[in-house]
Amino acid sequence: MGETKDSHFWDSLLTFAVGATAGFILGILVAPASGKETRKKIKEQAAKTGEAAMEGYEKIAKEAEKSIRLVKEKTGEGVDAIRDFIEKKKGELQQKAEEKK
């Protein structure tokens, strides 16, 4: 369920960013300005959008690294718990075998 919320958040954020960029570009194209000014504004907005996308990617990458670390940690704890359980049961079985002798 957490993944669905995160996915929905990023989908919404991406949709908003694309919509804002499209609206900005459309506004520039419709506004009365010279071609040179319009191209300059579009170039500036494209650079800003690229920076925002890179920041979003970096944030997602950091969150993914945290999640991977957490999964590795929890997996290690689970393996240790299983190992301890097996050793305990092995000791119990050896004790029972010795008692039967």
C-alpha positions in Angstrom: 0.0 0.0 0.0 2.9 2.4 0.8 4.3 1.8 -2.7 1.0 2.8 -4.2 0.9 6.1 -2.3 4.5 6.8 -3.3 3.9 5.9 -6.9 0.7 8.1 -6.9 2.7 11.0 -5.4 5.5 10.9 -8.0 3.0 10.4 -10.9 1.1 13.4 -9.7 4.3 15.4 -9.3 5.4 14.5 -12.8 2.0 15.3 -14.2 2.0 18.7 -12.5 5.5 19.5 -13.8 4.7 18.5 -17.4 1.4 20.6 -17.2 3.2 23.6 -15.7 5.9 23.4 -18.4 3.4 23.0 -21.2 1.3 25.9 -19.9 4.4 28.1 -19.6 5.5 27.3 -23.1 2.0 27.9 -24.5 1.8 31.2 -22.7 5.1 32.3 -24.1 4.1 31.3 -27.6 0.9 33.2 -27.4 2.3 36.3 -25.6 3.4 39.2 -27.8 7.2 38.9 -27.9 9.9 38.6 -30.5 11.0 35.2 -31.7 14.4 35.8 -30.1 12.9 36.6 -26.7 10.5 33.6 -27.0 13.3 31.2 -27.8 15.3 32.6 -24.9 12.4 32.1 -22.5 11.8 28.6 -23.7 15.5 27.7 -23.3 15.5 29.1 -19.8 12.3 27.2 -18.8 13.7 24.0 -20.4 16.9 24.4 -18.3 14.8 24.9 -15.1 12.6 21.9 -15.9 15.7 19.8 -16.5 17.2 20.9 -13.1 13.9 20.0 -11.4 13.8 16.6 -13.1 17.4 15.9 -12.0 16.6 16.9 -8.4 13.5 14.7 -8.4 15.6 11.8 -9.8 18.3 12.3 -7.1 15.7 12.3 -4.4 14.1 9.1 -5.7 17.6 7.5 -6.0 18.4 8.4 -2.4 15.0 6.9 -1.2 15.7 3.8 -3.2 19.2 3.4 -1.6 17.6 3.8 1.9 15.0 1.2 1.1 17.6 -1.3 -0.3 19.7 -0.8 2.9 16.7 -1.4 5.1 15.8 -4.6 3.1 19.4 -5.9 3.4 19.4 -5.1 7.2 16.0 -6.8 7.8 17.0 -9.8 5.7 20.2 -10.2 7.7 18.3 -10.1 10.9 15.9 -12.7 9.6 18.7 -15.0 8.5 20.3 -14.6 11.9 17.0 -15.5 13.7 16.6 -18.6 11.5 20.2 -19.6 12.2 19.7 -19.2 15.9 16.4 -21.2 15.8 18.1 -24.0 13.9 21.0 -24.2 16.3 18.5 -24.3 19.2 16.5 -27.1 17.7 19.7 -29.0 16.8 20.8 -28.8 20.4 17.4 -30.0 21.6 17.4 -32.9 19.2 21.0 -33.9 20.3 19.9 -33.7 23.9 16.9 -35.9 23.3 19.1 -38.4 21.4 21.5 -38.6 24.2 18.7 -39.1 26.7 17.4 -42.1 24.7 20.8 -43.8 24.8 
